[in-house]
Amino acid sequence: MRGFNRIVCCLAYILELLVLFTLQETPGLLPAIYGARPVLLLPAVVTIAMLQRERSAMAFGVAGGLLCDFGLSGLLGFHALVMGVVCFFISILVQTAMQVNLLTAVLTGVWAIGLMVFLQWLFLYYFAYSHPVYALTHHYLPKYLYTLLFVPLAYLLNRGLTQAIAPQES
C-alpha cells in the first residue's frame, strides 16, 4: 500500500505543477504588480522539495524548471538545471539540519527563490542586455517579492496533500 500512496502523491504533485503553470501563464488571471507577475512554480517546487527525498525533489525541480522554461523566455533547460540542483540541496538540508514547518518553509523560500531569480537575472539578462540594474530593481525584484507571497500557501497546500495521501506511520 505504501508504494501506491507514493505513486498517488507523485501524480498529485504533477497535477499541482500543471495547474499552477496554467494559472501562471493565463493572461490577466493574476494581477501584475509593478509590471511583474508571480512565478507560481517556484514556491511549489521549493515546498515539494522540503517534503520529499533527494531524487524525487530533484525530479520535481527539473519538471517545474522545464515548465518554467516553456513559459518564461530564455534558454531551454536553464530553469530545469537550476531548480533541480536547488531542490536537491533543499531536500538534503531539510533531512539533515532543519525541521519542516511554516517558518522554515518561508525562510527556505526567501533564499531559494532569491537565488533562482538572481541567477535568472545574471545569466539571462545581465550579460545580454544593457541597463541590468534597472531590470533587476524594476522587474526581477518585484517578481521575487510577489512570488514570495505564495510560499506559505504552497507550503500549506503541499503539507496537507502529503499528510492526506501518505499519513505518518507510528
N, C-alpha and C positions, 0 to 999 in steps of 0.2 A: 504494500500500500504506500510505503514511503516513496518509491520510485514514481508512482502515479501522481502523488502530490507534487513532486518536483517538476514533472512534465507540465502539470496544470499551472503551477506557479510560473514557469518559464513562458508558457503560452500567454498567461495573463500579463506578464511584463512586456512581451512583444506587442500584444494588443494595446497596452497602455502607450508604448512608444509610438505606434502608428496613429493612435487617436491624438496624442499630443503634437505629433508632426502635422497632422491635418489641421488642428486648431491653430498651430503656429503659422502655417502657410496660408490660411484663409484670409484674404484681404478684408480689412475693415472689421474683423471679429474682435480682435484685441486692440484697444485704442493705442495710438502711438503717443508716447510722452517725450517731448523734445525731439520728435522725429525718430525715436527709437522704439522698436518693438522687441518684446522679450523672446529669448530663445528657450522655449519650454523644455526642450530635450536635455539641456544641461542640468537643471536640478533633478530631473528624473533619473538620469544615469548616475549622478553622484549619490543619490539616496539608495538606488538599487545596489550600487557598489558597496554601500555600508552594510547591506543586509545579505550579501551573497559571498561565496567563496571566491578565490582569486580568478580562476579560469572563467567562471560564469560572469563575474564582474567585468572582466576584460572583454568577454564576448558581447555583453550588453553595451559596454562603452564603444566598441567597434561598430555595433549595429546602430546605436544612436549617432555616432560620428558619421557613418555613411548617410544616414537620413539628413544630418546637417549639411553634409557635402552636396547632397541633391538639392536642398532648399536654399542654402546660402551660396553666394558666389565664391569662387576660389578654386584652388587646386583639389581635384578629386583624390580623396584619401588622406588629406591633411587632418581634418577633424577626426576621422576614424583612428588615425595613429595617435593623435594627442589624447583623445578621450579614452582610448583603450589603455594607454600607459597610465594615465591619471587614475582611472578606475581600478586598475590592478594595484597601484600603490595605496589607494584609499582602502581597499579590501584588506591588504596586508596590515596597514596601520590600525584599522579597527580590530582586527583579530589579535594583534599583539599588544597594543598600547592604549586603546580607547574603549569606552563603553558606548553603546548605541542609545542615544536619546535625542530629544529635540534640540537641546543646546549644542551638542557635538555635531549634529547634522547641520545646523546653521553655521557653526564655525568652520566645518569642513567645506560647506558650500561657499563661504566667503573666500577661502584661499584657493579652492579648486576651480571654481568658476572664474575667479580673478586671474588665475594662471592661464586658463584656456582662452579667455578674452584677450589677455595681454599677448599671448603667443599668436593668436589670430591677427591682432593689430601689427605685431612685429614682423611676421613673415608674409602676410598677405597685403599689408598696406605700407609699412614703413620703408621698405626697400624698393617699392614700385611706384610710389606717387609722391607728389610734393605736399607740403603742409601736414606732416604727420602729427604734430602736436595738436593742431586744430581738430583733426579727425579723432584723435584719442579723447579729447575733452568734450567734443560736441556729438560724437556718435558712439564710440565704444564705451565710455564711462556711463552715459545714460542707459545704454543697453545692458551693461553689467548690473547697475543698480536696480533696474526694472526686472531683470531676471532673478535677482536675489529675493525679490518679494515672493516668489513662488517656491522657494526652498522649503519653508515649513509645511506648505500644502502638499508638496511632493513627498516629504518625509511621512506625514500622517497618512497619506494615501498608500504609500508602499509598505509602511509598517502594518497598517490594518490589513492590507492584502496578504502580506506574508503570514500574519497571525491567523487569518481566516482560513487560508488554504493549507498551510503547514503548521498546525498548532504545536507548541513546545511539548516535548515529551518529558515526563518526570523522571 
